Amino acid sequence: MSRSVEYPVLIIGGGMVGLYTAALLAEAGIACCVVERKAYPTLDLSELILESRVCALNWATLSRLKRLGAWEHIQAHAGMFRRLCVWHYKKKKPLLFDCADIAYPALGANVPNRVTVEALRRVCEASPLVTILTDYEPTRLIDNSDHVVCVFSNGESVSAELLVGADGLHSWVREQAGIATSIKPYSMNALVSLVQTQRPHQETGWQVFHREGPLALLPLAQAHTCAVVWSQSPEEAKRRCELSEQERQQELQEAFGDRLGPITGSKQAVAIPLSYHHVNQYVSKRVVLVGDSAHRIHPLAGQGVNLGCRDAECLVSELTGLHRRRAPLSSSTPLQRYARTRRVDNQLMLRSMDALLAYYAWQRKAPMASSLLHKATTLMPPIHALCMRYAMGIWGATLLERESHAI
Ligand SMILES: Cc1cc2nc3c(=O)[nH]c(=O)nc-3n(C[C@H](O)[C@H](O)[C@H](O)COP(=O)(O)OP(=O)(O)OC[C@H]3O[C@@H](n4cnc5c(N)ncnc54)[C@H](O)[C@@H]3O)c2cc1C
C-alpha cells in the first residue's frame, strides 16, 4: 500500500554527510527524514574495526562529533594523528607538522568510514526527530509550490519543505534538480589497503610525493597498523590490485622507503578512481546540495568529508535561524547565503589541493625554486601554523573554544 509522509527536511543519502546533517538538524530541533538506498550492515563496535577505507577527520569535525554524542562510539576505533610528515621521494628532509606547535592535543583522527556512519546512525536513531528509511530508491521528484515530493520505487512518497541532496558523487538529486557540475578526472586512482609496519606509526601521518602521485600511510587505532592511500595511474592501480599480497607489499616498501621499517600485509586492496568536481549551483528552488554531491576533491590532504561536514554546519545554521523565526525553510536569501559561503570555502580548498599537486609535480622541473618554497614553509612559523590550522578546520578558534573541545 502506498503512503505519503511529510517532514520539514528530507535528506537523500545516508552516508557520513547525510547523517551528520540529520544529527545537526535534530540538535537544532528540526525534524527530518533520511533516505538511504542501501541497508546499513550490522557493525559490532565492541570489537576493534580496522579497515582500509578510512577518512582523516580533522579537529573541527572531531569536536562536533563529540558534541553530537557520536565520538563515544568512534573513539576506540580512531587512530589519532598528532603529526604529519611529508617529503618528496628525491629529498630526505621532510616537512613536519606537529599539533604541539600550535598547542592542540591532535591534528585529527583516522576513522574507518563504516564506523563514522554507524556512530552517526546511532545518534540519529536515538533522536525522535530523525526518521531513517533504508533500502529506498527514489525515482521521481515533484516540485509543488510549497513543498517537494519524492516518490520511491516501492510506491511510497515523502514530501518536505526542503530537500537536501547528500547522495555523493553521482548524485541523483543533483541530476533531478538540473544542477550542472564541472568534472575534471585526475587520470589517477587511489589504491587503498591495510598494512602492518615493524616500527610503530607514532600517531603520525606519513606522506611521500612521487612522480606518479602521493602515497600516504595513515595511523590507525593499533600502533603498527596503517591505512594506505596511494595515488597512481589507473593502469598501475589495476596491476597492483591483481598482485599477490607479498608482491604488492614489496612495491609499496620500495615506494615508501624504510621510515617505519619492513611493511607487511597490504590487505583489502581496492582501486578507487579520483576526480575533481564542483557544482555550478548549490541551491535550486527547494533543493540544496551538501558533501560529495556538491564537490569532490583529491584525497591527498584528507579534506573531502570535512568539507561536507562544514557544508552541513553552515546549512543547519541558516535553517536554525529560519526555524526560530518560523519562516519557510526554503527561504531564498539564507539558502543563497549558504551557497555563497560554501562555494568560497570549498573553492579555496579544491584549488589549494590542485596547487599542491602541481607544486610537487613542479618540484621535478624546478628543484631550486621549490626548495626555496619548502624552506619558507619550514622556517616561517606563522605560515606553518596557518597551514595546520586551515587543514584542522580551526582558522579562527580561540583558546577558550580549543579547551572546551579537548578530546
Ligand atoms: C581514497 C579516498 C580517501 C579519502 N580520504 C579522506 C580523508 O582522509 N578525509 C576526508 O575528509 N575525506 C576523504 N575522502 C573523501 C570522503 O570519502 C568523501 O568526501 C565522503 O565519503 C563524502 O561523504 P558523502 O556522505 O557526501 O558521500 P558518500 O560517502 O558517497 O555517501 C553518499 C550516500 O548516499 C547514498 N546514495 C547514493 N545515491 C542514492 C540515492 N539515489 N538514493 C538514496 N541514497 C543514495 C549512498 O549509498 C551513500 O550512503 C577520501 C576519498 C577517497 C576516494
The ligand as a Tripos MOL2 file, in Angstrom:
@<TRIPOS>MOLECULE
LIG
   53    58     1     0     0
SMALL
NO_CHARGES

@<TRIPOS>ATOM
      1 C1         40.6260    7.0510   -1.3640 C.3       1 LIG1
      2 C2         39.8880    8.1440   -0.6620 C.ar      1 LIG1
      3 C3         40.3680    8.6170    0.5460 C.ar      1 LIG1
      4 C4         39.6980    9.6350    1.2140 C.ar      1 LIG1
      5 N1         40.2050   10.1020    2.3870 N.ar      1 LIG1
      6 C5         39.5910   11.1160    3.0050 C.ar      1 LIG1
      7 C6         40.1020   11.6360    4.2200 C.ar      1 LIG1
      8 O1         41.1200   11.1690    4.7240 O.2       1 LIG1
      9 N2         39.4490   12.6670    4.8300 N.ar      1 LIG1
     10 C7         38.3250   13.2300    4.2710 C.ar      1 LIG1
     11 O2         37.7880   14.1940    4.8430 O.2       1 LIG1
     12 N3         37.8070   12.7570    3.1260 N.ar      1 LIG1
     13 C8         38.3990   11.7150    2.4850 C.ar      1 LIG1
     14 N4         37.8800   11.2170    1.3280 N.ar      1 LIG1
     15 C9         36.6240   11.7930    0.8140 C.3       1 LIG1
     16 C10        35.4090   11.2050    1.5080 C.3       1 LIG1
     17 O3         35.4050    9.7830    1.3960 O.3       1 LIG1
     18 C11        34.1490   11.7770    0.8820 C.3       1 LIG1
     19 O4         34.2460   13.1760    0.8510 O.3       1 LIG1
     20 C12        32.9260   11.3700    1.7020 C.3       1 LIG1
     21 O5         32.7280    9.9820    1.6460 O.3       1 LIG1
     22 C13        31.6800   12.0790    1.1800 C.3       1 LIG1
     23 O6         30.5940   11.7450    2.0000 O.3       1 LIG1
     24 P1         29.1200   11.9350    1.4570 P.3       1 LIG1
     25 O7         28.2380   11.4780    2.5590 O.co2     1 LIG1
     26 O8         28.9500   13.2890    0.8900 O.co2     1 LIG1
     27 O9         29.0040   10.9340    0.1980 O.3       1 LIG1
     28 P2         29.0990    9.3590    0.1790 P.3       1 LIG1
     29 O10        30.0830    8.8580    1.1660 O.co2     1 LIG1
     30 O11        29.2850    8.9810   -1.2520 O.co2     1 LIG1
     31 O12        27.6520    8.8800    0.6690 O.3       1 LIG1
     32 C14        26.5140    9.0130   -0.1560 C.3       1 LIG1
     33 C15        25.4340    8.1070    0.3860 C.3       1 LIG1
     34 O13        24.2630    8.2980   -0.3990 O.3       1 LIG1
     35 C16        23.7400    7.0270   -0.7700 C.3       1 LIG1
     36 N5         23.0540    7.2190   -2.0570 N.ar      1 LIG1
     37 C17        23.5950    7.4380   -3.2560 C.ar      1 LIG1
     38 N6         22.6510    7.6060   -4.1840 N.ar      1 LIG1
     39 C18        21.4640    7.4810   -3.5270 C.ar      1 LIG1
     40 C19        20.1190    7.5690   -3.9300 C.ar      1 LIG1
     41 N7         19.7820    7.8110   -5.1990 N.pl3     1 LIG1
     42 N8         19.1610    7.4040   -3.0040 N.ar      1 LIG1
     43 C20        19.4730    7.1700   -1.6900 C.ar      1 LIG1
     44 N9         20.7320    7.0740   -1.2640 N.ar      1 LIG1
     45 C21        21.7140    7.2480   -2.1610 C.ar      1 LIG1
     46 C22        24.9380    6.1090   -0.8580 C.3       1 LIG1
     47 O14        24.5790    4.7550   -0.7080 O.3       1 LIG1
     48 C23        25.7830    6.6260    0.2920 C.3       1 LIG1
     49 O15        25.4580    6.0000    1.5140 O.3       1 LIG1
     50 C24        38.5240   10.2010    0.6510 C.ar      1 LIG1
     51 C25        38.0350    9.7260   -0.5610 C.ar      1 LIG1
     52 C26        38.7100    8.7130   -1.2230 C.ar      1 LIG1
     53 C27        38.1750    8.2100   -2.5420 C.3       1 LIG1
@<TRIPOS>BOND
     1     1     2 1
     2     2     3 ar
     3     2    52 ar
     4     3     4 ar
     5     4     5 ar
     6     4    50 ar
     7     5     6 ar
     8     6     7 ar
     9     6    13 1
    10     7     8 2
    11     7     9 ar
    12     9    10 ar
    13    10    11 2
    14    10    12 ar
    15    12    13 ar
    16    13    14 ar
    17    14    15 1
    18    14    50 ar
    19    15    16 1
    20    16    17 1
    21    16    18 1
    22    18    19 1
    23    18    20 1
    24    20    21 1
    25    20    22 1
    26    22    23 1
    27    23    24 1
    28    24    25 2
    29    24    26 1
    30    24    27 1
    31    27    28 1
    32    28    29 2
    33    28    30 1
    34    28    31 1
    35    31    32 1
    36    32    33 1
    37    33    34 1
    38    33    48 1
    39    34    35 1
    40    35    36 1
    41    35    46 1
    42    36    37 ar
    43    36    45 ar
    44    37    38 ar
    45    38    39 ar
    46    39    40 ar
    47    39    45 ar
    48    40    41 1
    49    40    42 ar
    50    42    43 ar
    51    43    44 ar
    52    44    45 ar
    53    46    47 1
    54    46    48 1
    55    48    49 1
    56    50    51 ar
    57    51    52 ar
    58    52    53 1
@<TRIPOS>SUBSTRUCTURE
     1 LIG1         1 GROUP 0 **** ****
